[in-house]
Amino acid sequence: MVKGKKSVHSSSQKVTVIDVAKAAGVSKSTVSLVLRGSTNVKAETVSRVNEAIRALGYVYNRDAAGLRNRESNLVAIVANDLANPYLAQVIIALEGELEQQGFMPVVVNINESVERQATMVESLKEHNVAGFFMTPAPETKAEWLSALADAHPLICLMREVEGATVPVIKPDNRRGMYVATRYLIGLGHKRIAFVGGMASISDYVERREGFKDAMREAGLAVKEDDIETSSTKRHGGKIAVNRVLDRDDSITAVICFTDVVAYGVYTALRERGLTPGKDIAVVGFDDLEDSRLMSPALTTVRVRAEDIAQMATERLQQWRQNQQIPDNALVDVELVVRSSCCLVGERAGGLA
């Protein structure tokens, strides 16, 4: 109950949304949603906010609110990890697309933290951004994401959150990893490991399932120990492949969650006295610019960052113009064959 609050404010002291939020025990943005009549606020919370409004004598100035809520030309890009080189490529392409449409992109880095993600989004909302692009942090709740999309156009990039009513632009992860695994099988590999990535993110799950699809179709067993999660950094790839090979040295090929993970795999193999592309085949995912310069040049699944940026920008504009949530989109993928894969019979020492 909110009682006796009105007397705290003299007639010359204006009651603000912040005062209402404190009295009701909610955030400022929740009070704003209630004032705008949003249906994404629980009835109990609406009642508590309205009680605080009555007790404090708050007056909602709709004309002033209309001016405050007028959209700017800012578009927020909420990046899960700016140290990820592929995400950096996507953001560069997205910035170009947005600038052509007359928008000013603002990039924030949440470093895979769901808490920082919430804090940054709350700050960005105060600037009346025209929309959000976001690669959601692990453990992002569907309810939180849907509530944000109710107030602002929101496009998710590369990752989706199950149950959230938000459009997603992502690579055809499952097909990409299926095609890459089939290629290794075609070279005679039967013992293939899948390394890198976190089980809490959707793109990992999709790529892992593509790997399993190809192995199952070929009648090849996938042991639990053949799959090893890790961070998506180089060091994560190094740790993951070492764990796999320590458990089973019959592995002849390693398929990696990303190119960056594959770079770590290269390091680990060399430290074990093995040569990537000769002793063990290696495949990545993304086709970063550095991948063709690796020694050996990395076979990988190409996903054009420009395609993701273009589709994402188109859907943001559709949402703004039609006031309707646009459809999801899958970006085509392509296997790029280089010299990091070997026929099983060509392995050093002639091992089969």
N, C-alpha and C positions, 0 to 999 in steps of 0.2 A: 504493500500500500504506500502511496505517496501522499503524505499529509503535512499540512502546515508550511508548504514550500512557498506559497504565494507571498507570505509576509516577509520572506527573506529579501525580496526585491522591492525597492521603493518605486514610486510612480515614475521617477526619473531614470530608473535603472532598467534598461531594455532586456527582456528575456530572450535568450538565443537558443538555437538548435542544440548547442553544446550543453546548455543548462538542462534542457529536456533530456538529452542523452544520459547525463550524469544522474538525474533524478530517476530515470527509468531503468538504469543499469544496463544500457545498450550502447552500441556505437552510434556516432553521428550519421553514418551512412544508413543505418537501420531506421533512424528517425526520418531521414529524407525519403526512404522507400515508403514508409507509412504515410507520410504527407502526400506522396504522389499516388497513393492508392494501389501500390504494388500487391500482387497476389502471392508473392514469394516470401511473405513474412507470416510466421505462425500467429494464429488468432490470439493466443495468450500474450504474445509480445505486442501485438497491435493494441490490445486492451491496456497493457501497462504503459505504453507510450501515450495513448490518448488520455489516460488518467493523469500522467505527468503534465501533459499540455493544459488540461483543465486546472490542475492545482497551481501551476505556475502562471497561468494567464497568458500563455504564449499565443501570439497572433501570427498566422502564416500569411505573409505578403506574397501572393501568387504572381503579381507583376514583377516584383524584385526577383523572385525565384526564377521566373522565365528568363530574365536577363542573365542571371548567374548560370542557368542551365544551357544557355546558348552555346552550341558546340564551337570549339576552336578548330584549327586545321591540323592539330596535333594528333598523331597516331602512335600509340604505345606499342613497342615490341618488347615483350617480357621474355628474355632469353634464359634458358635453364642453365647454360654454362658457356660463357663466351670464350673459354679456353678450348672449346671443341672446334677444330678447324672447319669441319663441314657446316656446322651451324653458322660460323662466321661467314662462309660463302653464301649461305641462304640469306643472311641479314643484309649483306652487301647488295645482293640482287633485289631484295625486298625494298631497300632504301631507294634504289633507282626507280623501281616501279611506282612507289608512292610519290616520289618527287615529280614524276611525270604527270601524276594525277593532281598535283597541287597541294599535297600533304607534306607536313613536316614530321619525319619519324623521330621518335625519342626512344632510345634503347636503354634498358636497365638489365643488369645481370643478377639473377637470384641464386646462382651457384648451387642448384639442385636442393634448395631449402624451401620447404613449403611455408615455413614461418616468414621468411624474408619475402616470399612471393605475395603473401597476404598483405604485408606492410607496404610493399612497393605499389601494389594495386590500389590500396586505399589512398595513397598519396597522389597517384596519377588521376584518380577519379576527381580529385579536387580541381584539376586543371581542365575539366570538361573535354576530355579527349574524344575524338570522333570515332574511335574504335580501338580494339586491342588485337594484337597477334601474340600468341603465347605457346610456348612449349612447356606444358605443365610439369611441375616438380613431382617426383615420386610422392605418393600418399595424398595427392590432391583429391579432395572430396567432390563427388559429382554434384552435390547440392550447392556447394560454394561456387562452382564453375557455372552452373545453370543460373544461379542468382545474378552473377555478374553479367551473363549474356542477356538477362531480362532487362538490364538497365543500359547496356552498351553493346553494339555489334562486336562479336568476339569470334576470331578464327583460331583454332588450334593447329599448330604446325608439327608434323612428324609423330606426335603422340596423341592418343585419345584417352579419355577417362570414361570407363564403362558407366552407363546410366546418365551421363550428362547430355543435355540437349544442345550441343554445340557442334557446328560443322568442323570437320577435320580435313586438312590437306596433308597427305602423307605418301611416301613411296609404296609401291606394291611389294611390301617387305616379304610376304610369304612366297610369292612367285619368284622374287629375286634370289632368295636363298635356295629355293627348290632348283632353279636352273643352275646355280653355282654347284650345288651338291651333285646334280646329275652329270655335270661336266667331269667332276672328279671320279665319279663311278665309271664314266665312259673311259677314263684313263686306266682303269683296272683297280682303283682303290676300293677296298672293302672295309678297312678299319679307319674311319674318319672321325675326328673329334670336332666338337663345336665349342668355342671358347669366347669368353668376354660378355659383357652386358649384365644388367641388373634385372632380376625376375619381376620387379615391381613396376616396370615400364612396358607399355603396350608394344613398342617396336621390337623389344627383345623377344616377347612371347611369339609374335608373328614370324620373326626370322627363325626362331628355334623350331616352330611348327613346320615351316617350309623345309628345313633340314630333315626333320623326321619324316615328312611326306615322301621325299625322294628316297630315303633309305628304306622305308617301308615298301614303296612301290618296287624297288629293286630286290626285295626279299632279304635285306641286310639288317642284322640286329643292331640296335643302339643300346648300349649298356648305360646305366645311370652314371657310371664313372667317365663316360665319353663326353659328357657335357659339364662344363665348369664355368660358373658365373664369376664376374669380377667387375671392378670399376672399368669405365670406358677409356681410361688413360693408358699410355704405353706400359706403365708399370703393371697395370692390371692384366694386360695381355701376357706379359712375361711371367707373372705369378701363375696365371690360369694354365698356360701350356706346360709349365714345369710340374704342376700338380697332376695333370693328365698323364704326362710321360713317366712320372715317377710311379704311377699306379700301373701303367701298361705301356711297355715299349714296342708293342706291335702296331701302334698307330703309324700310318703312312701318309696321312694328309690331315691338315688342320684348316677348318673353315672358321673365319673370325667375324665377330659381331660388327666390327667396323675396320676401316683401314688403319686407324690409330692403334687398335688392339693388335692388328697384324704386325705393325712396326715393333711392338713389344715382343711378339712371338719370334720375329727375326733375331732379336737380341738374345733371347733365351736359347734358341737353337744353336747359335754360334758359340755361346758360352758352354754348351754341352758337347761341342765338337762336331755339330751337324751343320750341313749347308742347306739353307732354304732353297727349294726348287730342285735340289738333287737328292738329298736324303729324305726330305719330307716336303710335300707340296703344301702351299699356303695360298688361301684365297681371302680377300677382304670384302668390304662393302662400303660404298660411297664414291669411290674414284676421286680421291683428293689429288690436287695437282702434283704433290710430291710422290705419289705412288708410282708414276711412270719413271721417276728418277731413282727409285730404290734399286739396290743390287741384291738379287735380281728384281727386275721390274715386276710390280705386283699385279697379278690377276685379280680382278675385283668386279663388283656389281656397280655399274654407273647409275647415279641418280642426278639428273641435272638440277642444280639449285635454282637456275633461272625458271624452270618449269614450275617448281613449287612456288616461287615468288609471284609469278604471273597468275597462276590459278588462285592463290590466296588473295591477291589484290582485286581480282575480278569478283570474287565472292564477297569481299567487304563492300564493294560498290553496289552489288546486287542487293545486299542486305539494307544498305542505307537508302537506296532508291525505291525498293519494293516493300520495305518494312516487313520482310519475311525472311525466316532463317533459310539460307541456301543449302544445297546438298553437299555431302562429302565428295571428295575427289581423290582418286588414286593416280599417282604419277608413274608413268611407264619407267621400267628399269631395263638395263642392258648389260649382259656379261661382256666384259672386256678382257680378252685372253692375252696374257703377256708371258713372261718366262719363269714365273714362280711355281709352276706346276710341272710335274714329271710323270711319265708313264711308270707304273710300278716296277716293271722290269729294268728301268733305267736308273734305279736308285743306286747310290754309291755302294760298291761291294756286290752289286747284282742280287741283292736280297729281294725275294718275292713276297 
